[in-house]
């Protein structure tokens, strides 16, 4: 199983729960985002077990993923 935490900024655009527990499959972060209906351009960064990872990183069983939205402002 993996736990995915989705922030409110992305949640408003995509109908997913704030925290999801999903059955693990050997897929990259980018593939998981696609499964959740989240576009890469909506994501500023992804933390896996508290450490920043690239979209090409393959998730492992037991990982905790936090999706961070793109930040904007001035």
Phi, psi and omega in degrees: 000149171234152177248128181241123178258120183250125182287160181300324181300322177278324182302325181296327182272336183232133184275077175232157179290165182288321175231124182244139170249117187240150175292131184290138170223147181286085181228159177282167176302316181299320177295319178297318178302317178300319178298328181272355181077025180254125179280145181302325182293344177277348188255126176275321180198162176229130174255134175241117184054037176085000182243138179296138180226155176280159180298338181277356181293131177272127181285150179245156179304131179095356180293148172247121186248132176239122180265127180252132182285164173293133179263141176218165180146189182205000000 
